[in-house]
């Protein structure tokens, strides 16, 4: 399903197939109701994040790819009955606030470096938290969870372990 604001991604990439099937039945852009908005207000945070990172790297990113025959189904918004191995019970993915991405060209550490080099741009869309890339060797996790005063660094992003 096309996203009218971009040609870089399609809606399916941001939803588990079970949720997408539900959304597709309505024939409207119901998907916009289920993802946390970005600070820019144009698209949901996860979409703004993917577009920004894609534009900065100049390379395709993989989010969910089930719709093209790939194996990834839970890298964005997940249904409550889906829990990947070692996945957090109260993950930001269940709230529509998190995204996992990978790249054929960049390692998660290199993607992390791109984000840190463009900190203000990512803060502007609402990025607050990144998983420790040494614990996520094949993907980069980013989310827009609410900032808790005194728990977040003044510069950079909160780094959490999965």
C-alpha positions, 0 to 999 in steps of 0.5 A: 500500500502506497504512502502518499508522502514518499516512494521509499517505503510502503505501509506493509513495511511498518506493520506485522502482517496480521495488523496489516490485514486488519488495516487493509480491510477498511480501504482508508488510511487507517494505519495512521491511527496506529503509529506514534506521530513524529514531532514534525507531524507529517508522518508517524515517527517510524516512517520519518525515521526510516526516510531520514536514515535512508536519505542520509545513507543513500542506501535501501533499508530493510524494515519488515519484508514479509510482503515481498517473501522475506522473513521480517514480520515484527520490526515495527508495530506488533500485535500483542500475541507476537513476541520474538525470541528474547523480545521485551514483553513491554516493547515500544513496538507494541505501542507503535513507537519503535522500529528495527532496521538493517542495511546490506551496506551498513552495519548497525554500528555504522547506522548508529554513527550516521544517527549520532552525526545527525543528532539534531535531525533525529531529535527533531522527528522525536528519536529518544532511544537506541538499543545498544548496538553491541547487543543487536549485531544484525539490526538497529533499534530506535524508538520515541519513548517518552523522555523521563527527566534526569534519566536521559543524557543531555547529548546523544540518545538513551542507550538501552539493552534489549 
